[in-house]
Amino acid sequence: MITKTIKFSSSSTTFYFAYGISHLKDIVDVKHTIFIINENVFQQHAKHFKNQQTITIKSGEQFKTQATIDSIIKQLIELGADRKTTLIGVGGGVVTDITGYVASVFMRGIKFGFIPTTILAMVDASIGGKNGVDVGVYKNIVGTINQPSFILHDLIFLNTLPEIEWQNGFAEIIKHACIKDAAMFKALEESSLKKYQQKKKLLCFLIQHNALLKSKVVQQDEFESGDRKLLNFGHTFGHAIENTYQLSHGYAVAIGMAMACIISEQYQNFKDTNRVVELIKRYELPVHQSYDAKNVIDVMKADKKKIKDAINYVLLKKIGKAVVQSIPINQIENIISQLEAENSFS
């Protein structure tokens, strides 16, 4: 078991790595705790939540909406939640987003923590304090930045993780390698999804490394005025196609990274698109999705990264070195239109 506390501007988050959920009683007063749990996780691991107050929510991005928030808040009132209640989100990125958002607005803010049950949530979604919901196809357009008090990693939950969720998680790991860690990128090239699935110690180290990598980026730029923007690599185009084409988050980000590499070739003289594409494929992720350029551009025009008539796009100068470049929307539209319905990586 390893603990690590990351201090932010007005709060801190303590990571409990390789911690059994049975130790949760040492972290919070379980008598004043309510769990918000993905329904599939609850069904598979119900014994861990016996005699606890729980609220289950359905799986899927389509349920990350204000209607779900309203339903949870009504249930909290019925359960007698108050300002001393701690909310704990147990599940993937949808659950952590929803739990953090509810905790930020219920009674103007109560304590919360996470037990992420997917690799994507462990290395990305649970970290950094971004909590929010979607409105239609517009991802995370409403939300808060509010840090969890703790994040507990119990790898036992990965034993029931569907294969697609392994792939989704590695999309974010590849993203981190692309923007910040060339050595990790090379290590990923020399390994495989199957190897990490079989070697849990190796996986545990990789998860911890990525969690701390992201948390340190956030620590230095909590409210996204500088380097935190780099964590959006692959997300601009990815978010524009994710809900529109009902893609999983990891798949959308993988396709978005491939697109960002093409744009990086034009604006940053990036030379390693093929390496990135081959690594994405190595971890069983897609690099292309047929799309309607006009629809994608319309969604991108509502993106939070849009400033007036330009979008702050995360590009690669080289593997391990990313930059943010403001690109006029009409130029992005030209590139996306040219590539429409082409599978450039086949």
Protein Blocks (a to p, Z undefined) as FASTA:
>chain_A
ZZdddddfkbccdddehiafklmmmmmcfklcccdddfklmmmmmmmmgoiacddddedj
klmcfklmmmmmmmmmmnopafkbccddeddfklmmmmmmmmmmggoiaadddddfbfkl
mmmmmgooiacddehjbghkbccddddfbdcddfklmmmgcfklmmmmmmmmmmmmmmmo
mklmmmmmmmcfklmmmmmmlmmmmmmmmmmmmmmmmmmmmnopammmmmmgoklmmmmm
mmmnopafklmmmmmmmmmmmmmmmmnopaklmmmmmmmmmnopafbdcddfklmmmmmm
mpmkbghjaccddddfbghiacdddddfklmmmmmmmmgoiafkZZ
